[in-house]
Amino acid sequence: MKEISNKKRTLAVVILLVLSAASMSALVVFGIIGIQVSKSVPTAAYDMKSEIQYILNFIEDPLYNENNMEFGEGYITKYINNLDLTFLYGFNCDNATDINGNYSATALLEATYNDKDLIWKKEYQIVPQTEFKSVQATKSISLPLSEYINFIKTLQQNTGVTTSVKLTVNYLVNTSAVIAGEPVNESSESTLIIPITGDVMVMGGNPVSEQSKAVESAVLRELVPKRQSLIASIVLLVLLTSALLYLFTLTKGVESNPIQRELNNIFKKYNSRIVELHHDNHTADSETICVKSFRDLLLIADEMKKPIFKNNSEDYIDTEFYVFDEGKTYLFNTGFFNDLLGKKDENSLGDMKISLQD
C-alpha cells in the first residue's frame, strides 16, 4: 500500500469529492432534467407595402394614341406630355395601435457622360413630408416630364455637351406603431427610374416595395436533455469515483517526519549553497575532503574565491580537481562517477553535507 502524507491525501480527497458533486449536478441538470432557456417566438405578424403607380399622358397625334395603337414596355419620348403619379402605402396588422408616420417624394435628375461619369444632378421635392395616422396613405401628383425634357435640351444646346439623363422618383415612408405591446419602427422605399433623353422611354426601378415581418417575444421553454452532456458527465463521474476508490483502498495516510520536513525545507531554500561530500568521507576534520560532484567543488571555489587545480592523469577516469585553503584540500575525482553509476539509488541521510558561508 502506497504511503502518502495525511495532508496531501486529505486535500486530494476533498478536491475529488467537490469535482464528483459538480459532475453529479451536471449529470442531473443537463442530462436528465434539462434546463429552461429563452426562445423567441412570433406573437404578431404585420405587412407593409409602398408603391408608385404611373400613367403617361401623350400629346395629341393621330398616329400615336391609345385608340389606334397597342402599347408595350417602351414609349416614344417625343409623344409624352406628362406623367401622373400615385403614391400608395398600406400597413396591415390586427394588433397594431398608435399608428403614425410620414411620407415624402423627390425627383432627381442625373446627367452622365459615357454612361458612367456624373456631370450634374438636380433634385426636386415633388411631395413634401406629410404626416399620417392611419393604416393607408395615398397621394397623387402630375409630373411635368415635358418641362424636364425641354430644360435638358436647352442646357445641352447652351453647353454643346450631350449627356444621358435619367429621372429617379423616390418615395419614402416611415411608420411607427405599437404591436403586441412592443414599439415598431419601419421604413419603406419605392423608386421609379425614367430615362428621358433617349428616343424611347422604358420605365425601371423598384416601384413596388413589400415587407412581411413579425414581432417576437421571449418564451421560456424546457430544453430536451442533451445526450452528449449526459455521456460526458457519466464518464467524468466514473473517473472521479475510480480515483476516490484508489485513494481509499490503495493508499495510506501517514504523518510526515518533522526531521524530514525540516530537511526538505533546508534543501528547498538553501540547496544552491550546500556542498555534498563523497560517501567515503566520515568526518569534516580530515585534511582532504572529497566532494561528490564537480558542481560541489565549483561551489567551494566560488565561495572561497579560490582557483580550481587539475591533476592530469594518463587515465581520464582518474582525473582529479583540487581547491586548496589553509591546510584543507577539497578534492573531486572523476573516478567518483563509477560510484555514482553503481549507486544510482543511494540517497540516504548518511551522506554528509556542509554549508559553506562567507
C-alpha positions, -999 to 999 in steps of 0.1 A, spaced: 0 0 0 14 33 -10 20 58 18 10 95 13 11 122 38 -22 128 55 -22 165 43 -18 156 7 -43 127 9 -69 147 26 -65 175 0 -69 151 -28 -100 135 -13 -116 170 -9 -109 180 -45 -122 147 -59 -154 150 -38 -160 185 -50 -155 175 -86 -177 145 -81 -205 166 -67 -202 191 -96 -203 162 -121 -233 147 -105 -251 181 -106 -243 185 -143 -255 149 -150 -288 156 -133 -293 192 -147 -281 188 -182 -285 150 -188 -317 141 -170 -339 170 -160 -329 196 -186 -330 234 -182 -352 262 -194 -339 286 -220 -353 317 -235 -366 312 -271 -381 339 -293 -414 331 -309 -435 353 -332 -466 368 -315 -479 391 -341 -473 394 -379 -476 426 -399 -472 436 -436 -465 469 -453 -464 479 -489 -453 511 -507 -460 516 -544 -456 542 -572 -483 539 -598 -479 559 -630 -500 569 -661 -484 585 -691 -502 613 -709 -494 618 -746 -497 648 -768 -524 648 -794 -512 629 -825 -533 609 -849 -505 583 -853 -499 577 -816 -528 575 -792 -543 548 -771 -572 544 -795 -554 531 -825 -521 517 -811 -513 490 -785 -485 500 -761 -457 478 -749 -430 483 -723 -414 513 -741 -428 547 -751 -417 571 -778 -403 601 -758 -414 628 -782 -451 620 -778 -451 621 -739 -465 652 -724 -465 645 -686 -467 617 -661 -494 612 -635 -480 596 -603 -500 580 -574 -481 572 -542 -497 544 -522 -489 530 -488 -506 503 -467 -499 488 -433 -517 456 -423 -517 442 -387 -546 431 -365 -530 440 -332 -515 474 -341 -522 506 -322 -508 542 -322 -501 540 -359 -484 572 -373 -458 581 -398 -448 604 -427 -441 601 -464 -423 623 -489 -412 620 -525 -384 635 -546 -374 636 -583 -337 635 -590 -322 644 -624 -288 629 -630 -267 636 -662 -238 613 -670 -212 612 -698 -204 579 -714 -230 563 -691 -206 564 -661 -192 599 -653 -216 621 -634 -217 656 -649 -245 672 -629 -276 665 -608 -307 684 -597 -333 673 -571 -369 684 -569 -392 680 -539 -423 668 -556 -442 657 -524 -432 675 -491 -431 655 -459 -466 647 -449 -478 632 -416 -504 604 -414 -521 584 -386 -538 556 -404 -530 522 -420 -532 537 -455 -519 567 -473 -524 580 -508 -510 610 -527 -515 618 -564 -495 644 -585 -488 652 -621 -451 652 -630 -443 677 -659 -419 655 -679 -420 678 -709 -407 706 -688 -378 685 -676 -370 674 -712 -371 709 -725 -348 721 -697 -323 694 -706 -324 702 -743 -318 739 -736 -289 731 -713 -273 708 -740 -277 735 -767 -261 761 -745 -232 740 -734 -227 719 -765 -224 688 -743 -247 659 -749 -253 638 -718 -275 609 -708 -301 620 -682 -323 598 -661 -351 608 -637 -354 589 -604 -386 593 -584 -380 582 -548 -410 576 -525 -400 571 -488 -424 562 -460 -416 560 -422 -441 542 -400 -442 536 -362 -468 516 -343 -473 495 -311 -478 458 -319 -485 433 -291 -471 458 -266 -439 463 -285 -429 495 -303 -421 490 -340 -404 514 -364 -402 506 -401 -393 523 -434 -403 515 -469 -388 529 -501 -400 527 -537 -383 540 -568 -392 547 -604 -364 553 -628 -372 571 -661 -346 577 -689 -357 610 -705 -330 618 -731 -333 588 -754 -358 583 -782 -376 556 -763 -386 557 -727 -386 525 -707 -396 526 -670 -374 509 -645 -365 508 -608 -384 492 -580 -419 508 -579 -433 482 -555 -418 475 -521 -433 449 -499 -423 436 -464 -436 409 -441 -424 408 -406 -433 397 -371 -430 409 -335 -412 383 -314 -415 376 -277 -392 356 -254 -408 325 -240 -393 301 -215 -393 265 -228 -379 233 -214 -348 221 -231 -347 185 -240 -318 167 -221 -287 165 -242 -273 131 -248 -237 143 -252 -238 161 -218 -252 130 -202 -224 108 -216 -197 133 -207 -210 136 -171 -212 99 -166 -176 93 -179 -162 121 -157 -181 107 -127 -167 72 -132 -132 85 -134 -135 106 -103 -151 77 -84 -122 54 -95 -97 80 -82 -115 81 -48 -116 43 -46 -78 42 -53 -71 67 -26 -92 49 0 -81 13 -8 -46 15 -22 -31 44 -2 -24 50 34 -21 84 51 9 89 73 22 117 94 53 132 79 85 131 100 93 165 114 130 159 108 123 150 72 101 181 68 129 203 82 155 188 59 132 193 29 128 229 39 165 233 42 171 217 8 144 238 -8 157 271 5 195 266 5 202 238 -19 222 261 -42 247 267 -13 250 231 0 281 211 -9 276 173 -8 305 152 3 316 119 -12 303 89 8 339 79 17 342 110 40 334 102 75 344 135 91 349 170 80 381 173 102 404 155 78 428 175 57 414 161 24 377 164 19 362 146 -11 331 161 -27 305 143 -46 305 162 -79 324 189 -98 295 212 -91 301 209 -54 338 217 -59 329 247 -81 306 260 -54 335 257 -28 359 276 -52 333 304 -57 326 307 -20 363 308 -11 373 327 -42 400 301 -49 411 287 -82 405 251 -92 436 230 -98 436 200 -121 459 169 -119 465 154 -153 463 117 -155 471 92 -182 438 76 -174 410 102 -178 389 81 -155 413 91 -126 414 129 -133 415 149 -101 405 185 -94 415 204 -62 408 235 -42 433 244 -15 425 266 15 446 269 47 456 233 52 424 219 37 422 202 4 389 198 -14 390 170 -40 369 158 -68 380 127 -87 363 116 -119 366 81 -106 337 90 -83 314 87 -114 319 50 -112 304 50 -77 275 71 -89 268 48 -118 269 18 -94 248 35 -67 221 55 -85 195 47 -59 217 57 -29 203 88 -14 205 82 23 207 108 50 240 93 60 257 114 32 273 143 49 267 178 37 283 210 49 272 245 42 300 270 34 294 305 44 313 337 39 
